[in-house]
């Protein structure tokens, strides 16, 4: 036996966990030896770094060859079988909500599970015992990821139409991705560096004010075109932005505006506007419930990340001024954000 070792991903994780946070020092040293051998270290290199004997290395290699990771860590006994009540708790967590059992709660807690277990089975356990049991099952307490529930049945068809439009766009026509963004005086809260044990504070003005900004991202150049802020997000704001696009893109024969399915994008006033200006403005609608298909959403994300998170502006006018300075400084640097649509499609 030459002492060579091959580890699976899971075995490597177990050994590294024992080495980094194990309570048995000797087992941690054996785990370290096995990982180093699996990485191709020679016995001489391991001996020089760990200040251990060749006998210790040989014993460790033999343990792994005969019994695997468990033998290296001294885990020769099989783990105790899980108690029967854990299967019941797992079924409640994965198949039911507390409301199914008459509780006025939307989320499970260890205390609720302990109470329900006592009512249903007569077994009285503490919330801490339930917590340890859930950890044994591999459950963790963390925030869920929000996803959009409804889906557009014509999702693929609509994306294909827009892709075809962009591929076959005539030289004298231009396409833009349009959307609106809300800017609130109350700052969005974001993570930041702060001393350990202390929590930084972000002052809010109390009475929130907000305005809305309409913008379009030119597909061919990545240029961002924003209109003046408005107090309301409605049809009038959308039509004012379309007028702005007609003026600022007047060198193009036709402007294709790709936007979402907001109700005010399809109002009667918009239809009347298109009846008059349809030779210059053409609307195309993205799939419903799919904001990720609009690349300008990434621009708004950068706006919030750069300007509105944890800001210290005292007035909405000051905040809007900073936002428009940022627009002006970055108005032609969004070409890479077009890839957002390509990836989504």
Beta strands, then each sheet from edge to edge (+ up, - down):
strand 1: 173-184
strand 2: 210-218
strand 3: 224-226
strand 4: 254-259
strand 5: 281-285
sheet 1: 3+ 2- 1+ 4+ 5+
end
